[in-house]
Amino acid sequence: MKWKLLFIPLILAAIAAMSGVVMWLWNAVMPGIFSGVQSIDYWHAMGLLILCRILFGGFRGRHGHHHGWHHSHRERWARWQAMTPEERAQFHKDRGIFCRPKPEEKSE
């Protein structure tokens, strides 16, 4: 329970620090690149940070996602290693329809 109580202020401090970094980067880069773009204040930077997390990142974090990909990659590799040469050839034949143009779509 103590860890959870300590975790909340750390999250809030991280959001505050990242908002400051977003504000600094925006004000240093964007007005120089695009004419008509104004500088933003701290609260607009925090809103932009939260909006970007909602649109592009979600709120789950990356640790579990990366671990899951690595685990599934190992499983696919193990299945590939267990295939016979005939099964691998059939796999390539079946998957080829997604990568090659259909005969009626070929330009001659």
HELIX and SHEET records of a PDB file:
HELIX    1   1 LYS A    2  ILE A   33  1                                  32    
HELIX    2   2 TYR A   42  CYS A   52  1                                  11    
HELIX    3   3 ARG A   53  GLY A   57  3                                   5    
HELIX    4   4 HIS A   63  ALA A   82  1                                  20    
HELIX    5   5 PRO A   85  CYS A   99  1                                  15    
HELIX    6   6 PRO A  103  GLU A  105  5                                   3    
END                                                                             
